[in-house]
């Protein structure tokens, strides 16, 4: 029998994971906002704290600065105060807001004075407004104070008004996010009286404050800034409230006038009338609106609209483009969205067939609701004429269409009359239909409509029985003729619309291609050369079909214009004699001749004009940069020269002076060996001075191009040993081939080159390894190599070390860093090269390559240097002039 088994043990219950702690709701921020110190912001903040404390709210003082004002200090009494955090700063302990202590205390409300204050190093946050953000994120309500001068967006304006730069600022967005902003206002005269009575500053600073920052004009301007900034904040709050509660009706807190523009000459009257209405109240705004139908959004605006846009900018308003199938509804919808108080729209005489469907003004009045509508009488005759020319076709094409319609119909009748009996009326109508479509393609809608009506009459007269009368015997023929006229008119309308859309698309594609090319050129920097402005003007003139484009500039608004760049002829002398002009700045404009541009080409014109202005400024900046680079280079040379004079020339001078002073002492008798040592010190110092001064003079000669070598034929083994004379014995080893050719060189310059290279190698070579100087023959050249076993030079420093005043890898050695610069300059003057190479095994090798002299055979003919017996030095003697001289034959005395 099976034994009973115990049931399996049940798993112990596991407690569900604790939910994550809820993040506290963000605290509210209340800002007491004022125009200047002393208006009572801190006092008002403390008064509110006492009121809240009396209602049972846990209010603490996080940071309040009384500045010794007794009334403010008395209000702090009775409120819990968080001890300040002592932060060492410039040798003193400075008390700052202790954010950690406030978070540990966790009050309901904390008072923080001077929101824009900057914290010293050692605080968790760099700015006090960041401390406030940390407290708000912890769910603590904050009440703080702020002056308008400390807003980031107004710092430059305040500096221009008061002459004082505010180093401590608060981002505008931080203040705009405040839940409540209360303005603490005071008239400038009242504030100055408060300061004069000693209620704001100490008596010894009152006079200085009243005569500088707290002048009446400064206080008035700061008060206006505070009121305007707060008004914008209130306007934004009002808009948010209306959006939150779905309020579409206008709440006219200020005069905001919307004016509808149609692109006609009456727009100027409407704009000026609307501007006068907006100026009747303080803070009024002018908004100009142009409504386009969805089928007219290609940018083909009325020609006068650009002038209206310029006038809007001059009147201080803003321009807006709106798309909508119903202009009246779109205009009213925009006005409601902008919270406008009034709408201004034009009204004038209209043809009777237009008045049947109502005017835009009547529709706006019906839809406006509480928004006032002003109907201003304007002259619409010219505007109607402007709207008539909407085909987009040139005068030549329209004239050709009328001529084709007038001449083609008789010709068509003459050609088809002999076949009248054999062809049906439908066939004749189809031929006339094709002709009408051709007229529409050439001349547009109106000539095509005339051709359709004329074709219908001719079909009735010549091809519909009974002939030669307008009577139609068969009703079916009457239907055919009516259908022909209707279809011909419809097809003509469609063809005309397609032709206009094709023209608009072509212009848009041309404009897009030109603007794309302009953008690519700007991004790639293709026009960065000095003639970039001229190329942009040429591209603009060719794209728009103009004859000339001139960029004009003047010194001020009263000076005469002068041309700074131009393309084509004749150039404009000013905006007055140009067909088109774009004002870029009050002192810079682009004038063009050739034709009057349509409105849709103005955007391209403005884009190219802006690019030309940018390129002009870029060229001038590049020229200034070159000048600045030259000045910087000169300053660097002068600075290095002064450093050389103050250190490297002073050291040998000091040793020479010390040795001579010792020798001249009458009460000291030196032993012969000591006297010889002092004289050797004088001689060594003089030699160093001579070498330094010669290098400085040589660099000057090289930079001014005054080095003119006297090139003659020399044997290399006679020049190099002289360059090594006087060097420490055993430090230099000379290795030269026996069969070296003669060289064309200036012996004095070559000695200086070799001496400078060897001296540089000795400075950086290892003390136990000698510097090796070798010379060998190469085809047509002679190569001198100076090899050391020192530390070597990095690849980046190999070319830099040939610059003047460069001491690569060694800042303690004597010399001003001119030796290699002089050596390379002299080598290039002799027609040779001087380049560095790495020495195998470590070190640096300087390679000097000089041209070999052409050898002369016994008969006086010149042969190659290698075609002579070993040991033969050639017929020419040392000192004999070369047959050819390097560097263009510059054989003059050095």
Secondary structure, 3 states (H helix, E strand, C coil): CCCCCCCCCCCCCCCCCCCCCCCCCCCCEEEEEECCCCCCHHHHHHHHHHHHHHCCCCEEEEECCCCCCHHHHHHHCCCEECCCEEEEECCEEEEECCHHHHHHHCCCEEEECCCCCECCCCCCCCEHHHHHHHHHHCCCEEEEEEEHHHEHHHHHHHHHHHCCCCCCCECHHHHHCCCEEEEECCCHHHHHHHHHCCCCCCHHHHHHHHHCCCCHHHHHHHHHHHHHHHHHHHHHHHHHHHHHCCCCCCCCCCCEEEEEECCCCCHHHHHHHHHHHHCCCCCCEEEEEEEECHHHCCCCCCCCHHHHHHHHHHCCCEEEEEECCCHHHHHHHHHHHCCCCEEEEEECCCCHHHHCCCCHHHHHHHHCCCCEEEEEECCCHHHHHHHHCCCCCCHHHHHHHHHHHHHHHHHHHHHHHCCCCCCCHHHHHHHHHHHHHHHHHHHCHHHHHHHHHHHHHHHHHHHCCCCCCCCCCCHHHHHHHHHHHHHHHHHHHHHHHHHHHHHHHHHHHHHHHHHHHHHHHHHHCCCCCCCHHHHHHHHHHHHHCCCEEEEEECCCCCCCCEEEEEEECCCCCCHHHCCEEEEEECCEEEEEECCCCCHHHHHHHHHHHHHHHHHHHHHHHHHHHHHHHHHHHHHHHHHHHHHHHHHHHHHHHHHHHHHHHHHHCCCCCCCHHHHHHHHHHHHHHHHHHHHHHHHHHHHHHHHHCCCCCCCEEEEHHHHHHHHHCCCCCCCEEEEECCCCCEEEECHHHHHHHHHHHHHHHHHHCCCCCCEEEEEEEECCEEEEEEECCCCCCCCCHHHHCCCCCCCCCCCCCCCCCCHHHHHHHHHHHCCCEEEEEECCCCCEEEEEEEEECCEECCCCCEECCCCCCCCCCCCCCCCCECCCCHHHHCCCCC
